[in-house]
Amino acid sequence: MQVPILQIPFDQEDRRFLHEGMEDIVDSGFLTLGKWTSRFEETFAAFAGSRYCVAVSSGTAALEVILRALRIERGSVIVPTNTFLATALAAIHAGNRVIFADSDPGTLALDVADVERRIAADTRAVILVHIGGIMSPAWEELKRLCDQRGLHLIEDCAHAHGCSIDGRHAGSLGVGGAFSFFPTKVFTTGEGGAIVTNDEEVYRRSSMIRNQGKNPELGNRISELGHNFRMSEFTALVGVQQMRKAESVLDERRRIARFYDDALVNVEGVRSVRPVGPSGY
């Protein structure tokens, strides 16, 4: 039996939607930052339960832009030992050093006690990573610690599309959340990422930083140290298509997860890590 690392089915309705959308993009003459990007941002913000969304080129870029939007540089950022390297690289690219904190084996997420031990004089932020879409029940304790110590709590939601805990969506626990749409993620646009936030200033500065620092209030003169972190219209089109079938994708992934949990329950040496919720999912 072979289990593929990923499976991205596009049925005939999906293909028709994408073909028609591509014709619309080509006819419009806007290949980036056009109506499809705006539509994707509006749709994903609603899906994630956030006021704002900024579409960017990758999940790594999303983390870096959040840090830059908060003016976090020449300091330290705490990240978990259990994460992909991109979490740490984003902090480094934003001009910071990385401090690794241990992860709780019960949740695979940051161990709050170790985070507290590792806070340095120059620490500015903590990045909480929802590995495998598992949101730590210790998030409120971590948020209180961050608030007490004047630190920004940022979420790496690369695995957490559609996840929630205590009635809060992934990306809404701190100042902002970064999502990835790489092919191995819950939803994919091939490449791409998104920032979600309820903070208007983070949204405003993130929108400029992803577009070379152009400030629309100054006639698109440069007012930020920006970068080309834009999402193309073609990428955004696929994002809109993915959002059209979001609930069915999530339902199928939850069904498969339950199958594995049930099948492995009596296997010696195997312990499931289950998300918090009435049924585990």
Secondary structure, 3 states (H helix, E strand, C coil): CCCCCCCCCCCHHHHHHHHHHHHHHHHHCCCECCHHHHHHHHHHHHHHCCCEEEEECCHHHHHHHHHHHCCCCCCEEEEECCCCHHHHHHHHHCCCEEEEECECCCCCCECHHHHHHHCCCCEEEEEEECHHHCCCCCHHHHHHHHHHHCCEEEEECCCCCCCEECCEECCCCCCEEEEECCCCCCCCCCCCEEEEECCHHHHHHHHHHCECCEEHHHCCEECCCCCECCCEHHHHHHHHHHHHCHHHHHHHHHHHHHHHHHHHCCCCCCCCCCCCCCCCC
